[in-house]
Amino acid sequence: MNHAPRFLQLVLLLALASGLPAAARTLNLRGVTVELEDVTAHVDVYYRSMRFNRAANVWNVEVLLSNKSSQTFSGPLVYYVAGFTNTTGPLQPDGRDGTRPFYDLSATVADGALDPREVSLPYTLSLGVSSGAPQLSALVFARPPPSGVALAVTRTLNDLGQPLSGVTVTELGPAGTNTFTSDPVLGFVTLGQSPGAYAWRFSAPNHLPVWRWHTLGTGTVQRIAPPRLTPRNTNVTLLNPLDGGALISSDGGTQVRFAPGTILPATTAGLTPLHGQALPAPLPPGWSPLNAFWLEIAPAPPAPAQVILQLEAAVGPADTVALVRWDEASLRWVAQQPILISGLSVTSSVPGGGAYALVMGDAPPTAPPVPVPGQPLVGVALPALNATNFTAGGRVTPGATAASRVAELVTARAVVNLTNRAGPLPSGVELQADLTETYQLNNGTRRFLPRYEAFLTGYQRPGDAAPATVQAAFSLRPLLLFGHEELTEATVRADVLTPGAFAGAVLTPEGGQLAHE
C-alpha cells in the first residue's frame, strides 16, 4: 500500500554564535594533506566542564574556540595540542604531527568557518589519566586567506529559490564590463577579480532581470545574496489608444489603468507580480514590501497610468507607506507621487514601465526617514547578527500533499519568524536557507539531490509588529516532479541559519586545494 507522500519539512537551525597569521604547517587530515596557517594569536581557546569519567577511566573536557579578530578563518579548523602535563595525553585524535595530536573542529562552526566574534560549539576531548589535574597548551590552525584576489560568489535562482542555470551576468567593475554565465547545473558563478566597487545585472530568457552590487577587498571572497529571477508574464495585451485599457496581475493584487488618449498606437503591455523574496534589488533596511509588480510597456506612454494595489491588511494612521520605482541607472529605489489609501486599496500613478513596490516603513525604533517624491528611498543601519540571541519558529502550509507532476499542486508556503532577544531587528535582515531533497521511489530506489542555498529576507511587515521580530515567507517545491505511481515519499528540507563566510577554496592557474572530511 502506497502512502500519500510527505515531502515538505521545515527545519530551523541557527548559526551560533587584524593582521594575517604567518606560521604555516602541513597536516594530514583523514588521508588528505592540507596546508594551514597558525591563527593562535587571533583565537582564544576556552576549556570547561573538566570531569573524571570513571566508566571509561579518562578525563573529559570541552574545548571552545572564539575568534577575537576581524577576519574570518576558514576550515579545516584544527585544534593542535602543543604540550600537556598531568595526563598521558589526548586520546583518539584525528591525526598526529609527529607525536603531537590534533583535532579537526570544522564541524563545530557554521559553514566550516569561524567568523569574527563567533564562538564554536563545544568539542569533547578525552585525556589519559595520570597524577594531578591535566593541563594543555594548544595552537589553532586554519586555512590561509586568499591573497591578491577580490572575488564574489553567488548562485542564480528562480523566484522559488531553486537553482536557475545558464543565467547571463553583466559585470561593471574597476576593469570595465565583463560577461559571465552561471554554471549549467546549480547556477554557481564566480565574479570580480580586482578590488573595487562592482555592480552586476542578472538576466535570462523569459525572466525579469535582477541587480546586485558590492565593494570587494583584496584577499577576500564575498558571498553575494543569490538573485531570484521571476518568470515574466508572457500574456501581452494590445492597448487601444481610443479606449485606453487595463491590466490585471495574475494574482489579482494589481491593476494598471490607461485613460483614453494616454497611450500611443500599437502599444503592448504586460504585468508581472513580484514577491518580497524576488524583488529586482533589495529594499533599503527598514522597509517591507506590501505589494510589488513589474510593468512592461512599449512604446512608452506619453502620460501616467493609474495603479490600484490591494493590501492584505489595513494600514494604520501612523504607518509610513510609499510607492517606489527601481532606477537601474542609480541602483536605487526612488519614491513616486503621493498615494491615496482607502481601506485595503491604494491608488497612485506610474509614469511608465519598470519595477514598482508599495513599501511600509518599520515602526520606531527602527523607523527609516520619511520618503520624498523623486528622491531615493533611505534606510537604516543593519545591526551585527549574533544568532546566540535569536529564537525562531516556522511552519509549512500544507505540510504534506499527494504526489503530482503539476508543479502548483506540490508547492507549499513556508514562514520563518525570527526574534532577537538583544533588541530590535529592522526589515531587511538576511537569512540563509540550505535546501536538501530526498526521494523514495516505488521501485525501492532513493534519490538524493545536491544541497543548494537560497538567501531569505526577513521583514517586520506582515508580522506581529514587534520591533525585535522579522518574518520571512517563501515557497517550497521539489525540483523533481513524480506521479503517485512512481513516488512513495519525497522530502524538501530547509535549514534556516544566519549567513556565514565563504568556506570554499580559491583555485588559481598555479593550482589549489579543496578538501572536505
C-alpha positions as CSV (number, residue, x, y, z in Angstrom):
1,M,0.0,0.0,0.0
2,N,1.4,3.3,-1.0
3,H,1.1,6.2,1.4
4,A,0.5,9.8,0.3
5,P,4.0,11.3,0.1
6,R,5.1,13.7,2.8
7,F,7.7,15.9,1.2
8,L,7.7,19.3,2.8
9,Q,9.6,19.7,6.0
10,L,11.0,23.0,7.5
11,V,13.9,22.7,10.0
12,L,15.2,25.8,11.7
13,L,18.9,25.9,12.6
14,L,20.7,29.0,13.8
15,A,24.4,29.5,13.4
16,L,25.9,30.2,16.9
17,A,27.5,32.4,17.7
18,S,43.9,42.4,12.5
19,G,46.8,41.2,11.0
20,L,47.1,38.0,9.0
21,P,48.6,34.8,10.5
22,A,52.0,33.8,9.2
23,A,53.3,30.5,10.5
24,A,52.3,27.6,8.3
25,R,52.0,23.8,8.9
26,T,51.3,20.8,6.7
27,L,48.9,18.3,8.4
28,N,47.3,15.1,7.2
29,L,43.5,15.0,7.9
30,R,41.9,11.7,7.1
31,G,44.3,11.0,4.3
32,V,44.2,14.5,2.8
33,T,47.3,16.7,3.1
34,V,46.4,20.3,3.9
35,E,48.4,23.5,4.4
36,L,47.2,25.6,7.3
37,E,48.3,28.8,8.9
38,D,48.8,29.4,12.7
39,V,46.0,31.6,13.9
40,T,46.5,31.1,17.6
41,A,47.2,34.8,18.2
42,H,43.7,35.7,16.9
43,V,41.7,32.9,18.5
44,D,41.0,32.4,22.2
45,V,40.8,28.7,23.4
46,Y,38.4,28.0,26.3
47,Y,38.0,24.9,28.4
48,R,35.1,23.9,30.5
49,S,33.5,21.1,32.4
50,M,36.6,19.2,33.2
51,R,35.4,15.9,34.8
52,F,36.7,12.4,35.5
53,N,34.9,9.7,33.6
54,R,35.0,6.7,35.9
55,A,33.4,4.3,33.5
56,A,36.0,4.9,30.8
57,N,38.8,5.8,33.2
58,V,39.6,9.0,31.3
59,W,39.4,12.8,31.8
60,N,36.8,14.6,29.7
61,V,36.9,18.3,28.9
62,E,35.1,20.5,26.4
63,V,37.1,22.9,24.2
64,L,35.7,26.0,22.5
65,L,37.3,28.4,20.1
66,S,36.5,32.2,20.0
67,N,37.6,34.4,17.1
68,K,38.7,37.7,18.6
69,S,39.9,39.2,15.3
70,S,38.1,41.0,12.4
71,Q,39.0,38.2,10.0
72,T,37.1,35.0,9.1
73,F,39.1,31.8,9.5
74,S,38.1,29.1,7.0
75,G,38.2,25.4,7.7
76,P,39.8,23.0,8.2
77,L,39.8,24.4,11.7
78,V,42.4,22.4,13.7
79,Y,43.0,22.3,17.4
80,Y,46.6,21.3,17.9
81,V,47.9,20.0,21.2
82,A,51.4,21.6,21.6
83,G,52.0,20.2,25.0
84,F,50.4,18.6,28.1
85,T,51.1,17.8,31.7
86,N,49.4,15.6,34.4
87,T,48.0,13.3,31.7
88,T,49.3,10.6,29.4
89,G,48.0,12.7,26.5
90,P,44.9,13.3,24.4
91,L,43.1,10.2,23.1
92,Q,41.6,9.3,19.7
93,P,42.9,12.4,17.8
94,D,42.1,13.0,14.1
95,G,45.8,12.9,13.3
96,R,49.3,13.4,14.6
97,D,52.1,15.7,13.6
98,G,55.0,13.5,14.8
99,T,53.9,12.8,18.4
100,R,51.7,15.8,18.8
101,P,47.9,15.1,18.3
102,F,45.4,17.4,16.6
103,Y,41.6,17.5,16.1
104,D,39.5,18.8,13.2
105,L,36.9,21.2,14.8
106,S,35.5,22.4,11.5
107,A,32.1,20.8,12.3
108,T,31.7,23.0,15.4
109,V,31.3,26.2,13.4
110,A,28.7,27.2,10.8
111,D,29.7,26.6,7.2
112,G,33.1,25.3,8.4
113,A,34.4,28.9,9.1
114,L,35.0,30.8,12.3
115,D,33.6,34.3,11.8
116,P,34.7,37.4,13.8
117,R,33.3,37.3,17.3
118,E,31.9,33.8,16.7
119,V,32.3,31.1,19.4
120,S,32.4,27.5,18.3
121,L,30.3,24.7,19.6
122,P,32.0,22.6,22.4
123,Y,34.1,19.7,21.3
124,T,34.7,17.0,24.0
125,L,38.3,15.7,24.4
126,S,39.3,12.6,26.2
127,L,42.6,12.6,28.2
128,G,44.6,9.8,29.6
129,V,44.8,9.5,33.4
130,S,47.9,10.4,35.3
131,S,48.7,12.1,38.6
132,G,47.2,15.6,39.2
133,A,44.8,17.7,37.1
134,P,45.5,17.7,33.3
135,Q,46.8,20.9,31.7
136,L,47.0,21.6,28.0
137,S,48.8,24.0,25.8
138,A,47.3,24.4,22.3
139,L,47.7,26.0,18.9
140,V,44.9,26.7,16.4
141,F,45.4,26.3,12.6
142,A,43.1,27.3,9.8
143,R,43.2,27.7,6.0
144,P,45.1,30.8,4.9
145,P,43.0,33.6,3.3
146,P,43.3,34.0,-0.5
147,S,45.9,36.6,-1.5
148,G,45.9,39.0,-4.4
149,V,42.3,38.4,-5.4
150,A,39.0,40.1,-4.8
151,L,36.2,37.7,-5.6
152,A,32.5,37.3,-5.2
153,V,30.5,34.1,-5.4
154,T,26.7,33.6,-5.8
155,R,24.1,31.2,-7.1
156,T,21.4,32.2,-9.6
157,L,17.9,31.1,-8.6
158,N,14.3,31.2,-9.9
159,D,11.6,33.1,-8.0
160,L,11.0,30.0,-5.8
161,G,14.7,29.9,-4.7
162,Q,15.6,26.8,-6.9
163,P,18.8,26.8,-9.0
164,L,18.4,28.6,-12.3
165,S,21.3,27.6,-14.7
166,G,22.8,29.5,-17.6
167,V,22.0,33.0,-16.3
168,T,23.9,35.8,-18.0
169,V,25.7,38.1,-15.6
170,T,26.8,41.5,-16.8
171,E,29.5,42.9,-14.5
172,L,30.5,46.5,-14.3
173,G,33.7,46.9,-12.2
174,P,37.1,48.5,-12.0
175,A,38.3,46.7,-15.1
176,G,35.2,47.8,-17.1
177,T,32.4,45.5,-18.3
178,N,32.6,41.7,-18.3
179,T,30.1,39.0,-19.0
180,F,29.7,35.6,-17.2
181,T,27.3,32.7,-17.3
182,S,26.2,30.7,-14.2
183,D,27.0,27.0,-14.4
184,P,24.6,24.7,-16.2
185,V,23.7,22.5,-13.1
186,L,23.3,24.5,-9.9
187,G,23.7,28.1,-11.2
188,F,27.0,28.8,-9.4
189,V,29.1,31.7,-10.6
190,T,32.3,33.5,-9.6
191,L,32.6,37.2,-10.1
192,G,35.1,40.0,-9.7
193,Q,38.9,39.8,-9.8
194,S,40.4,43.0,-8.6
195,P,39.4,45.2,-5.6
196,G,36.9,47.9,-6.1
197,A,33.2,48.7,-6.5
198,Y,31.1,46.3,-8.6
199,A,27.5,46.1,-9.9
200,W,26.0,43.0,-11.5
201,R,22.9,42.6,-13.7
202,F,21.5,39.0,-13.9
203,S,19.3,38.2,-16.9
204,A,17.8,35.1,-18.5
205,P,15.4,34.5,-21.4
206,N,11.7,35.0,-20.4
207,H,12.8,36.2,-16.9
208,L,12.9,39.7,-15.4
209,P,16.4,41.0,-14.5
210,V,17.9,41.3,-11.0
211,W,20.7,43.6,-9.7
212,R,23.3,43.2,-7.0
213,W,26.3,45.4,-6.0
214,H,29.2,45.2,-3.6
215,T,32.7,46.6,-2.9
216,L,35.3,43.8,-3.0
217,G,38.5,43.9,-0.9
218,T,41.9,42.3,-1.6
219,G,42.3,38.8,-0.3
220,T,38.6,38.2,0.2
221,V,35.8,36.1,-1.3
222,Q,32.4,37.8,-0.7
223,R,29.2,35.8,-0.7
224,I,26.5,37.7,-2.6
225,A,22.8,37.1,-1.8
226,P,21.6,34.8,-4.6
227,P,19.4,36.7,-7.1
228,R,16.0,35.3,-7.7
229,L,14.8,35.8,-11.3
230,T,11.0,35.9,-11.8
231,P,9.4,34.5,-15.0
232,R,7.8,37.4,-16.9
233,N,4.2,37.3,-17.7
234,T,4.0,36.3,-21.4
235,N,0.3,37.3,-21.7
236,V,0.8,40.6,-23.5
237,T,-2.1,42.9,-24.0
238,L,-2.6,45.2,-27.1
239,L,-4.0,48.5,-25.9
240,N,-6.3,50.8,-27.9
241,P,-5.4,54.5,-27.9
242,L,-9.1,55.5,-28.2
243,D,-10.4,53.5,-25.3
244,G,-7.2,53.1,-23.2
245,G,-7.2,49.8,-21.4
246,A,-6.5,48.0,-18.2
247,L,-4.1,45.3,-17.0
248,I,-4.8,43.0,-14.0
249,S,-2.0,40.9,-12.5
250,S,-2.3,37.1,-12.3
251,D,-2.7,37.2,-8.5
252,G,-5.4,40.0,-8.7
253,G,-3.5,42.3,-6.5
254,T,-2.5,44.9,-9.0
255,Q,-4.5,46.9,-11.7
256,V,-3.0,49.4,-14.1
257,R,-5.5,51.6,-16.0
258,F,-4.8,53.8,-19.0
259,A,-7.3,56.5,-19.8
260,P,-8.4,57.1,-23.4
261,G,-5.8,59.1,-25.3
262,T,-2.9,58.4,-22.9
263,I,-1.2,55.7,-25.0
264,L,0.2,55.6,-28.5
265,P,-0.9,53.3,-31.3
266,A,0.2,49.7,-31.3
267,T,1.1,49.8,-27.6
268,T,1.6,46.4,-26.0
269,A,1.9,45.8,-22.2
270,G,2.4,43.0,-19.7
271,L,2.1,42.9,-15.9
272,T,4.1,40.5,-13.7
273,P,3.5,40.3,-9.9
274,L,6.6,40.1,-7.7
275,H,7.1,39.0,-4.1
276,G,9.3,40.1,-1.3
277,Q,12.0,37.4,-1.8
278,A,12.3,38.1,-5.6
279,L,12.5,41.8,-5.9
280,P,14.8,43.2,-8.7
281,A,17.0,44.6,-5.9
282,P,17.0,44.7,-2.1
283,L,15.0,47.4,-0.4
284,P,16.9,49.7,2.0
285,P,16.8,48.2,5.5
286,G,13.8,49.4,7.5
287,W,11.3,48.9,4.6
288,S,8.9,46.0,3.9
289,P,7.1,45.3,0.6
290,L,3.3,45.2,0.8
291,N,2.8,44.8,-3.0
292,A,5.2,44.7,-5.9
293,F,4.9,44.4,-9.7
294,W,6.8,44.9,-13.0
295,L,5.0,46.8,-15.8
296,E,6.4,46.2,-19.3
297,I,5.0,48.6,-21.9
298,A,6.2,49.7,-25.4
299,P,6.2,52.3,-26.7
300,A,6.5,54.4,-23.5
301,P,3.2,56.1,-22.7
302,P,3.1,59.9,-23.0
303,A,1.0,60.2,-19.8
304,P,1.0,58.5,-16.4
305,A,-1.2,55.5,-15.8
306,Q,-3.4,54.9,-12.7
307,V,-2.4,52.0,-10.5
308,I,-4.6,50.3,-7.9
309,L,-3.0,48.0,-5.4
310,Q,-4.7,45.6,-2.9
311,L,-3.4,45.1,0.6
312,E,-3.7,42.0,2.8
313,A,-4.2,44.1,6.0
314,A,-5.3,47.7,6.7
315,V,-2.7,50.4,7.1
316,G,-2.7,52.4,10.3
317,P,-2.7,56.2,10.5
318,A,0.8,56.2,12.0
319,D,2.3,53.9,9.3
320,T,4.6,55.3,6.6
321,V,3.7,53.9,3.2
322,A,5.1,54.9,-0.2
323,L,5.2,53.7,-3.8
324,V,8.8,53.4,-5.1
325,R,10.3,52.6,-8.5
326,W,13.5,50.8,-9.2
327,D,16.0,53.0,-11.1
328,E,18.7,50.9,-12.8
329,A,20.9,53.9,-13.6
330,S,21.4,54.9,-10.0
331,L,20.8,51.4,-8.4
332,R,18.3,53.0,-6.1
333,W,14.6,52.7,-5.3
334,V,13.1,56.1,-5.9
335,A,9.9,57.4,-4.3
336,Q,7.0,58.2,-6.6
337,Q,4.0,60.5,-6.3
338,P,1.8,60.5,-3.2
339,I,-0.6,57.7,-2.7
340,L,-4.3,57.5,-1.6
341,I,-5.3,54.8,0.9
342,S,-8.9,53.7,1.1
343,G,-9.4,50.6,3.3
344,L,-7.5,47.7,1.7
345,S,-6.9,49.6,-1.6
346,V,-4.1,52.0,-2.5
347,T,-4.3,54.3,-5.6
348,S,-1.4,56.2,-7.2
349,S,0.1,56.8,-10.6
350,V,3.1,55.4,-12.5
351,P,5.0,57.3,-15.2
352,G,5.7,54.2,-17.4
353,G,7.2,50.8,-17.4
354,G,9.5,49.3,-14.7
355,A,9.6,47.6,-11.3
356,Y,7.5,49.2,-8.6
357,A,6.9,48.3,-4.9
358,L,4.4,49.6,-2.3
359,V,6.6,49.7,0.8
360,M,5.9,50.3,4.5
361,G,8.5,51.7,6.9
362,D,9.2,50.0,10.2
363,A,7.8,51.4,13.4
364,P,10.2,53.1,15.9
365,P,12.9,52.5,17.0
366,T,13.9,51.2,13.5
367,A,11.8,53.6,11.6
368,P,13.5,54.9,8.4
369,P,13.4,58.5,7.2
370,V,10.1,59.6,5.5
371,P,10.4,59.3,1.7
372,V,10.5,62.3,-0.5
373,P,8.9,62.0,-4.0
374,G,11.6,62.0,-6.7
375,Q,14.3,61.1,-4.2
376,P,16.0,57.7,-3.4
377,L,14.4,55.7,-0.6
378,V,16.7,55.9,2.5
379,G,17.1,53.0,5.0
380,V,18.6,52.4,8.4
381,A,21.7,50.5,9.5
382,L,21.5,46.8,10.0
383,P,22.9,45.6,13.3
384,A,25.6,42.8,13.5
385,L,23.8,39.5,13.9
386,N,24.6,37.3,16.8
387,A,22.5,34.1,16.5
388,T,23.0,33.2,20.1
389,N,20.4,35.9,20.9
390,F,17.9,34.5,18.4
391,T,14.8,32.4,18.9
392,A,13.0,31.1,15.8
393,G,9.8,29.3,14.8
394,G,8.4,28.2,11.5
395,R,5.5,26.5,9.7
396,V,4.8,25.0,6.3
397,T,1.4,25.0,4.7
398,P,0.5,22.4,3.6
399,G,2.9,20.2,5.5
400,A,2.1,17.2,3.2
401,T,0.4,16.7,-0.1
402,A,-0.2,14.0,-2.7
403,A,2.4,13.4,-5.4
404,S,1.7,15.2,-8.7
405,R,3.5,16.3,-11.9
406,V,1.7,19.6,-11.7
407,A,4.1,22.0,-10.0
408,E,1.4,24.2,-8.5
409,L,-0.1,21.2,-6.7
410,V,3.1,20.4,-4.8
411,T,4.1,23.9,-3.8
412,A,3.9,24.9,-0.2
413,R,4.3,28.2,1.7
414,A,6.9,28.4,4.5
415,V,7.1,31.1,7.1
416,V,10.0,31.7,9.5
417,N,9.7,34.1,12.4
418,L,13.0,35.3,14.0
419,T,13.1,37.1,17.3
420,N,16.2,38.9,18.7
421,R,16.4,38.9,22.5
422,A,19.1,41.6,22.3
423,G,16.9,44.3,20.8
424,P,15.1,45.5,17.6
425,L,15.6,43.9,14.2
426,P,14.9,46.1,11.2
427,S,13.3,44.8,8.0
428,G,16.0,43.6,5.5
429,V,17.7,41.1,7.8
430,E,19.3,38.3,5.6
431,L,19.0,34.6,6.5
432,Q,20.3,31.6,4.6
433,A,18.3,28.6,3.7
434,D,20.2,25.4,2.9
435,L,17.9,23.1,1.0
436,T,18.2,19.3,0.6
437,E,15.8,17.0,-1.2
438,T,15.4,13.2,-1.0
439,Y,13.1,10.9,-2.9
440,Q,11.9,7.4,-2.1
441,L,10.6,5.8,-5.3
442,N,8.1,2.9,-5.5
443,N,10.7,0.7,-7.2
444,G,12.7,0.7,-3.9
445,T,15.4,3.2,-5.1
446,R,16.2,6.5,-3.5
447,R,17.5,9.8,-5.0
448,F,19.5,12.5,-3.2
449,L,19.9,15.9,-4.9
450,P,22.9,18.1,-4.2
451,R,22.5,20.7,-1.5
452,Y,21.9,24.3,-2.6
453,E,21.4,27.5,-0.7
454,A,18.9,30.3,-1.0
455,F,19.1,33.5,1.0
456,L,15.9,34.9,2.6
457,T,15.0,38.4,3.6
458,G,13.1,39.0,6.9
459,Y,10.6,41.8,7.1
460,Q,8.7,43.3,10.0
461,R,5.5,43.6,7.8
462,P,3.5,41.5,7.6
463,G,4.1,40.0,11.0
464,D,3.4,40.6,14.7
465,A,4.7,44.2,14.5
466,A,7.1,43.5,17.4
467,P,10.3,45.6,16.8
468,A,12.5,42.6,17.7
469,T,10.8,40.2,15.2
470,V,11.1,39.8,11.5
471,Q,9.3,37.3,9.2
472,A,10.5,35.6,6.0
473,A,7.8,34.0,3.8
474,F,8.9,31.8,0.9
475,S,7.8,28.9,-1.3
476,L,9.0,25.3,-1.2
477,R,8.7,22.9,-4.1
478,P,10.6,19.8,-5.1
479,L,12.9,20.1,-8.0
480,L,11.8,16.7,-9.4
481,L,8.1,16.0,-10.1
482,F,6.7,12.5,-9.9
483,G,3.3,10.9,-10.2
484,H,1.7,8.8,-7.4
485,E,2.5,5.7,-9.4
486,E,6.3,6.5,-9.1
487,L,6.8,8.2,-5.7
488,T,6.4,6.8,-2.2
489,E,7.7,9.8,-0.4
490,A,9.8,12.9,-1.0
491,T,11.1,15.4,1.5
492,V,12.2,19.0,0.9
493,R,14.2,20.2,3.9
494,A,15.2,23.9,4.6
495,D,17.7,24.5,7.3
496,V,17.5,28.2,8.1
497,L,20.6,29.8,9.7
498,T,22.5,33.1,9.7
499,P,24.7,33.6,6.6
500,G,28.4,32.6,7.1
501,A,31.6,33.5,5.4
502,F,32.7,31.8,2.2
503,A,34.1,28.4,3.2
504,G,35.4,27.1,-0.1
505,A,38.8,27.4,-1.7
506,V,40.3,29.7,-4.4
507,L,41.8,27.8,-7.3
508,T,44.3,29.8,-9.4
509,P,46.4,28.9,-12.5
510,E,49.1,27.9,-10.0
511,G,46.7,25.3,-8.6
512,G,45.0,25.0,-5.2
513,Q,43.4,22.5,-2.9
514,L,39.8,21.8,-1.8
515,A,39.1,19.2,0.9
516,H,36.1,18.1,3.0
517,E,36.1,15.5,5.7
